[in-house]
Amino acid sequence: MKNRNRNKRQTGRYLGRRRGAAAVFAVFLTSVLVAMLAFSVDIGYLAASKSEIQRTADAAALSGCWQVYDGKVAGLVESDLNTAIDNSASSAALMNSVSNSAPALQSSGLNKDITSGYLSSLSSVATLTSDSNQPYRAVRVSVRKTSGLNGQIPYYFARIFGQQGIDISAEATAAMALQIQGFNTPTGGSNTLNILPFALDESTWQGMLNGGGTDQYRYSASTGQVSSAGDGIREVNLYPQGTGSPGNRGTVDIGGSNNSTADLARQIVYGISSGDLVALGKPLSLGSDGTMTLNGDTGISAGVKDELASIIGKTRIIPIFSTVTGNGNNANYRIVRWAGVRILYVKLTGSMSSKQLIVQPASVLARGAIVGDSSRVWSDGIFSSVVLVH
């Protein structure tokens, strides 16, 4: 009996010790789990903040690069354009929060967060330079959350171990092409190209860029109207021009040969269609030698004057030719460049000498753009859409 009672007491003490050890182990495991949960919360918050700061950098770079086009449309000089780029990128950054606060960008000094320049390609390793001969204009933005700028990303549970926060940053580069070699059929949205089927000779175009031509009309961006007053931008009469080809006044076939007046009217208002590009039977692009050939029509008809009048104030792209051979429908134009223009005035009635289709250089956003390299000037005033460089 005594042995039995002794064994019971010993067993009870043993079970008690086991229960005590289990309780200590449970407290230890709970502490470990709480610590792991705490670190998981901090790691998750850091990951979310990194995603936010990259999104902010992307938005700021895209906004700054789009300002290149907007600034060119507004006729800003380079210094004012750079200021506008900085302001646009900074505003975009302030519209995006990172860790519940909008980051400011440093737009001056050695640690400037906004850089504008040129790229040779859309490669993430391409160097941003000041060489304006490169085919891409780019804006690079760095967004920082550091102890010295915008504040660190704060830790919550890691503060137990003396860690208050961490510095993070993100960089993004956006670019748009300045040199357009030709055009593909655009995808999505409108599937037409805003190209006029009228070619202008290179000497007249270059002469106008060098200060020739006239200055009789003014376009108002606020009203979209054209008035009879100079604006400092030279103008040229697109049609009629002496092309060197008897019976041909600069009209070109972008599509099937011998485009009808109806075809021309459609292209003037709505642009070059995918069907036109198929009928052309070759790429609408300058070759590696910087040229392509387009067949000529016998001239512009007064039957499209209403269509041309309907696009006064609008921008279009025209081909620039260096030489033309042959006559009438057998004419062949050697196209050497593309140019952006705005339609200002149309008069296609009366004597040949009184007919006018007045245009001035303008910035034009091109759909389906094929980008040229830095080997030559492929286009004037034509821009591609902005893309992020990865």
C-alpha positions as CSV (number, residue, x, y, z in Angstrom):
1,M,0.0,0.0,0.0
2,K,2.8,2.4,0.9
3,N,4.6,1.7,-2.4
4,R,1.4,2.3,-4.3
5,N,0.9,5.7,-2.6
6,R,4.5,6.6,-3.2
7,N,4.2,5.8,-6.9
8,K,1.1,7.9,-7.2
9,R,2.8,10.9,-5.6
10,Q,5.8,10.5,-7.9
11,T,3.6,10.2,-11.0
12,G,1.7,13.3,-10.0
13,R,4.9,15.3,-9.6
14,Y,6.1,14.0,-13.0
15,L,2.9,15.0,-14.7
16,G,3.0,18.4,-13.1
17,R,6.5,19.0,-14.4
18,R,5.4,18.0,-17.9
19,R,2.5,20.4,-17.7
20,G,4.8,23.2,-16.6
21,A,7.3,22.4,-19.4
22,A,4.4,22.4,-22.0
23,A,3.2,25.8,-20.8
24,V,6.7,27.2,-21.1
25,F,7.1,25.7,-24.6
26,A,3.7,27.1,-25.6
27,V,4.7,30.6,-24.5
28,F,7.9,30.3,-26.4
29,L,6.1,29.1,-29.6
30,T,3.6,31.9,-29.2
31,S,6.3,34.4,-29.0
32,V,8.0,33.0,-32.1
33,L,4.7,33.1,-34.0
34,V,4.0,36.6,-32.9
35,A,7.5,37.7,-34.0
36,M,7.1,35.9,-37.4
37,L,3.7,37.6,-37.8
38,A,5.2,40.9,-36.9
39,F,8.0,40.6,-39.5
40,S,5.5,39.4,-42.1
41,V,3.5,42.5,-41.6
42,D,6.6,44.7,-42.0
43,I,7.7,42.7,-45.1
44,G,4.3,42.9,-46.6
45,Y,4.1,46.7,-46.0
46,L,7.6,47.1,-47.5
47,A,6.6,45.1,-50.6
48,A,3.4,47.2,-51.1
49,S,5.5,50.4,-50.7
50,K,8.0,49.2,-53.3
51,S,5.1,48.6,-55.7
52,E,3.7,52.1,-55.0
53,I,7.0,53.9,-55.5
54,Q,7.6,52.1,-58.8
55,R,4.1,53.0,-60.0
56,T,4.8,56.6,-59.0
57,A,8.0,56.7,-60.9
58,D,6.3,55.2,-64.0
59,A,3.5,57.8,-63.8
60,A,5.9,60.7,-63.4
61,A,8.2,59.6,-66.2
62,L,5.2,59.1,-68.6
63,S,3.7,62.5,-67.7
64,G,7.1,64.3,-68.1
65,C,7.6,62.7,-71.5
66,W,4.2,63.5,-72.8
67,Q,5.0,67.1,-71.9
68,V,7.7,67.0,-74.6
69,Y,4.9,66.7,-77.2
70,D,2.6,69.2,-75.5
71,G,5.5,71.6,-75.2
72,K,6.3,71.3,-78.9
73,V,2.7,71.9,-79.8
74,A,2.7,75.0,-77.6
75,G,5.9,76.2,-79.3
76,L,8.0,76.3,-76.1
77,V,11.7,77.0,-76.4
78,E,14.0,74.3,-74.9
79,S,14.6,76.0,-71.6
80,D,10.9,76.5,-71.0
81,L,10.2,73.0,-72.3
82,N,12.6,71.5,-69.6
83,T,10.8,73.5,-66.9
84,A,7.5,72.2,-68.1
85,I,8.8,68.6,-68.1
86,D,10.0,69.0,-64.5
87,N,6.6,70.5,-63.4
88,S,4.6,67.8,-65.1
89,A,6.7,65.0,-63.6
90,S,6.5,66.5,-60.2
91,S,2.8,67.0,-60.3
92,A,2.3,63.4,-61.4
93,A,4.4,62.2,-58.5
94,L,2.4,64.3,-56.0
95,M,-0.8,62.7,-57.3
96,N,0.4,59.2,-56.2
97,S,1.0,58.2,-52.6
98,V,3.8,56.0,-51.3
99,S,3.3,54.8,-47.8
100,N,0.4,57.1,-47.3
101,S,2.2,60.3,-48.4
102,A,2.9,62.0,-51.8
103,P,6.6,62.1,-52.6
104,A,8.2,65.3,-53.8
105,L,10.8,65.2,-56.6
106,Q,14.0,67.2,-56.5
107,S,14.2,69.1,-59.7
108,S,17.5,70.9,-59.2
109,G,21.0,70.3,-57.8
110,L,23.4,67.4,-57.9
111,N,20.8,64.9,-56.8
112,K,18.1,66.0,-59.3
113,D,15.3,63.4,-59.7
114,I,14.2,64.4,-63.2
115,T,16.5,64.1,-66.2
116,S,15.6,64.9,-69.8
117,G,17.7,63.7,-72.8
118,Y,17.9,61.4,-75.8
119,L,18.2,57.7,-76.3
120,S,19.6,55.7,-79.1
121,S,17.2,52.8,-78.5
122,L,14.4,51.6,-76.2
123,S,16.8,49.5,-74.2
124,S,17.0,49.6,-70.4
125,V,20.8,49.9,-70.6
126,A,20.7,52.7,-73.2
127,T,22.5,55.8,-72.0
128,L,20.6,59.1,-71.6
129,T,22.6,61.7,-73.5
130,S,22.3,65.3,-74.7
131,D,22.8,64.2,-78.4
132,S,19.7,65.5,-80.2
133,N,20.6,63.4,-83.2
134,Q,19.4,60.3,-81.4
135,P,15.9,59.1,-82.4
136,Y,14.2,59.1,-79.0
137,R,13.5,61.9,-76.6
138,A,13.3,60.5,-73.0
139,V,12.6,61.5,-69.5
140,R,14.0,59.6,-66.5
141,V,12.6,60.0,-63.0
142,S,13.8,58.8,-59.7
143,V,11.5,58.7,-56.7
144,R,13.0,58.4,-53.3
145,K,11.7,57.7,-49.8
146,T,14.7,58.3,-47.6
147,S,15.5,59.9,-44.2
148,G,16.7,62.9,-46.1
149,L,13.9,63.2,-48.7
150,N,10.2,62.3,-48.2
151,G,10.9,60.1,-45.1
152,Q,11.8,56.4,-44.9
153,I,9.3,53.6,-45.2
154,P,8.5,53.0,-41.5
155,Y,8.7,49.7,-39.7
156,Y,6.1,48.8,-37.1
157,F,7.0,45.7,-35.3
158,A,10.7,45.8,-36.2
159,R,11.0,48.8,-33.9
160,I,11.2,46.3,-31.0
161,F,14.6,45.5,-32.3
162,G,15.6,49.2,-32.9
163,Q,14.8,49.3,-36.6
164,Q,12.8,52.5,-37.4
165,G,12.5,52.3,-41.2
166,I,14.2,51.7,-44.5
167,D,15.2,53.8,-47.5
168,I,13.7,52.8,-50.8
169,S,13.7,54.3,-54.3
170,A,12.6,53.5,-57.8
171,E,13.5,54.7,-61.3
172,A,11.6,54.9,-64.5
173,T,12.3,56.1,-68.1
174,A,9.7,57.0,-70.7
175,A,10.5,57.8,-74.3
176,M,8.9,58.9,-77.5
177,A,10.4,58.7,-81.0
178,L,11.3,61.9,-82.9
179,Q,12.5,60.3,-86.1
180,I,9.8,58.4,-88.0
181,Q,10.9,56.3,-90.9
182,G,7.4,55.1,-91.9
183,F,4.1,53.6,-90.8
184,N,2.5,50.3,-90.0
185,T,-1.2,49.7,-89.8
186,P,-2.0,50.9,-86.3
187,T,-3.8,48.5,-83.9
188,G,-6.5,49.3,-81.5
189,G,-8.7,52.4,-81.6
190,S,-8.6,54.2,-84.9
191,N,-7.0,52.0,-87.6
192,T,-6.2,54.8,-90.0
193,L,-3.1,57.0,-90.5
194,N,-3.4,60.8,-90.5
195,I,-1.5,61.2,-93.7
196,L,-2.5,63.5,-96.6
197,P,-2.0,62.1,-100.1
198,F,-0.2,65.3,-101.3
199,A,3.6,65.5,-101.6
200,L,5.7,68.7,-101.3
201,D,9.1,69.2,-102.9
202,E,12.0,69.2,-100.5
203,S,13.5,72.5,-101.7
204,T,10.3,74.4,-100.9
205,W,9.9,72.7,-97.5
206,Q,13.5,73.3,-96.5
207,G,13.3,76.9,-97.8
208,M,10.3,77.5,-95.6
209,L,12.1,76.0,-92.5
210,N,15.0,78.3,-93.2
211,G,12.7,81.4,-93.1
212,G,11.1,81.4,-96.6
213,G,7.5,81.3,-97.4
214,T,4.9,83.6,-95.8
215,D,3.3,84.3,-92.5
216,Q,-0.3,85.3,-93.0
217,Y,-2.3,83.0,-90.7
218,R,-2.6,82.2,-87.0
219,Y,-4.0,79.1,-85.4
220,S,-5.6,79.4,-81.9
221,A,-5.2,76.3,-79.8
222,S,-7.9,77.5,-77.4
223,T,-10.6,77.9,-80.1
224,G,-9.2,75.6,-82.8
225,Q,-9.8,78.4,-85.3
226,V,-7.5,79.9,-87.9
227,S,-7.5,83.7,-88.5
228,S,-5.8,86.0,-90.9
229,A,-2.9,87.2,-88.8
230,G,0.8,86.2,-88.5
231,D,2.0,84.0,-85.7
232,G,5.7,83.8,-86.4
233,I,5.5,80.4,-88.0
234,R,6.3,80.3,-91.7
235,E,3.8,78.9,-94.2
236,V,3.9,77.3,-97.6
237,N,1.5,76.6,-100.4
238,L,1.2,72.8,-100.6
239,Y,-0.7,72.9,-103.8
240,P,-0.2,73.8,-106.6
241,Q,3.5,73.6,-106.7
242,G,5.7,73.1,-109.7
243,T,6.7,69.5,-109.4
244,G,8.7,69.1,-112.6
245,S,6.1,66.7,-113.9
246,P,3.7,68.0,-116.5
247,G,0.1,67.2,-115.7
248,N,0.9,66.3,-112.1
249,R,0.5,68.6,-109.2
250,G,1.9,66.6,-106.2
251,T,-1.0,64.2,-105.6
252,V,0.3,60.7,-104.7
253,D,-1.3,57.3,-104.6
254,I,-1.1,55.8,-101.1
255,G,-3.2,52.7,-101.9
256,G,-4.3,51.4,-105.3
257,S,-3.0,53.2,-108.4
258,N,-5.1,55.9,-109.9
259,N,-7.0,56.8,-106.7
260,S,-10.4,58.3,-107.5
261,T,-11.6,61.6,-106.2
262,A,-13.7,59.6,-103.7
263,D,-10.6,57.8,-102.5
264,L,-8.8,61.1,-102.0
265,A,-11.8,62.7,-100.2
266,R,-11.9,59.7,-97.8
267,Q,-8.2,59.8,-97.1
268,I,-8.3,63.6,-96.5
269,V,-11.0,63.4,-93.9
270,Y,-10.4,60.0,-92.3
271,G,-6.8,59.1,-93.1
272,I,-5.0,56.2,-94.9
273,S,-6.9,52.9,-94.1
274,S,-5.5,49.4,-93.6
275,G,-7.1,48.6,-97.0
276,D,-5.0,51.4,-98.6
277,L,-1.9,49.9,-97.1
278,V,-2.7,46.5,-98.5
279,A,-3.5,47.9,-101.9
280,L,-0.2,49.8,-101.9
281,G,1.5,46.5,-102.0
282,K,4.7,47.6,-100.1
283,P,5.6,49.0,-96.8
284,L,4.7,52.7,-96.3
285,S,8.3,53.3,-95.1
286,L,11.5,54.9,-96.3
287,G,14.1,52.3,-97.1
288,S,17.6,51.9,-95.6
289,D,18.8,54.5,-98.1
290,G,16.2,57.0,-96.8
291,T,13.9,56.9,-99.8
292,M,10.8,55.3,-101.2
293,T,8.8,55.7,-104.4
294,L,5.1,56.7,-104.6
295,N,3.1,56.8,-107.8
296,G,1.6,60.2,-108.8
297,D,-1.9,61.2,-109.7
298,T,-2.9,63.8,-112.3
299,G,-3.6,66.4,-109.7
300,I,-6.0,67.6,-107.1
301,S,-9.6,68.1,-108.0
302,A,-11.9,70.9,-106.8
303,G,-14.2,68.0,-105.9
304,V,-12.3,67.6,-102.6
305,K,-12.2,71.3,-101.6
306,D,-15.0,70.7,-99.0
307,E,-13.1,67.8,-97.5
308,L,-9.9,69.9,-97.2
309,A,-11.9,72.8,-95.8
310,S,-13.3,70.5,-93.1
311,I,-9.8,69.8,-91.7
312,I,-8.7,73.5,-91.5
313,G,-6.9,73.8,-88.2
314,K,-6.2,70.1,-88.0
315,T,-2.8,68.5,-88.3
316,R,-1.7,65.9,-90.9
317,I,1.5,64.2,-92.1
318,I,2.7,64.8,-95.7
319,P,5.4,63.1,-97.7
320,I,8.3,65.3,-98.9
321,F,9.9,64.4,-102.3
322,S,13.3,65.2,-103.8
323,T,12.6,64.4,-107.4
324,V,9.8,63.3,-109.7
325,T,10.0,61.5,-113.0
326,G,7.4,60.7,-115.6
327,N,4.1,62.5,-116.5
328,G,0.6,62.4,-115.2
329,N,-0.5,59.0,-113.8
330,N,3.0,57.7,-114.8
331,A,4.8,60.1,-112.5
332,N,7.0,58.6,-109.7
333,Y,7.9,60.6,-106.6
334,R,11.1,59.9,-104.7
335,I,10.0,60.4,-101.1
336,V,12.8,61.4,-98.7
337,R,11.1,62.6,-95.6
338,W,7.8,62.9,-93.7
339,A,6.6,66.2,-92.2
340,G,3.9,67.3,-89.8
341,V,1.8,70.2,-91.0
342,R,-1.4,72.1,-90.0
343,I,-4.0,73.0,-92.6
344,L,-4.6,76.8,-92.6
345,Y,-6.3,77.9,-95.8
346,V,-8.0,76.2,-98.8
347,K,-8.9,77.8,-102.1
348,L,-9.3,75.4,-105.1
349,T,-11.5,77.5,-107.4
350,G,-10.5,80.1,-109.9
351,S,-7.3,80.3,-112.0
352,M,-4.5,77.9,-111.4
353,S,-2.3,80.7,-110.0
354,S,-4.9,81.6,-107.4
355,K,-5.4,78.1,-106.0
356,Q,-4.0,77.5,-102.6
357,L,-3.6,74.9,-99.9
358,I,-1.7,76.7,-97.2
359,V,0.1,74.7,-94.4
360,Q,2.6,75.4,-91.7
361,P,4.9,73.1,-89.8
362,A,3.2,71.5,-86.8
363,S,3.8,68.8,-84.2
364,V,1.8,65.6,-85.1
365,L,1.3,62.4,-83.0
366,A,1.7,59.5,-85.4
367,R,-0.1,56.1,-85.0
368,G,1.7,53.0,-86.2
369,A,5.1,54.8,-86.4
370,I,8.2,52.9,-87.5
371,V,11.2,54.5,-85.8
372,G,14.3,55.5,-87.8
373,D,17.8,55.5,-86.5
374,S,20.3,58.4,-86.1
375,S,21.9,58.0,-89.5
376,R,19.7,60.7,-91.1
377,V,16.7,63.0,-90.7
378,W,13.7,60.9,-91.4
379,S,10.9,63.3,-90.4
380,D,10.1,66.7,-89.1
381,G,7.7,67.4,-86.3
382,I,6.3,63.8,-86.0
383,F,6.2,62.0,-82.7
384,S,5.3,58.5,-81.6
385,S,3.3,57.6,-78.6
386,V,5.1,57.6,-75.2
387,V,6.2,54.2,-73.9
388,L,8.1,53.0,-70.8
389,V,11.6,51.8,-71.4
390,H,12.2,48.4,-69.8
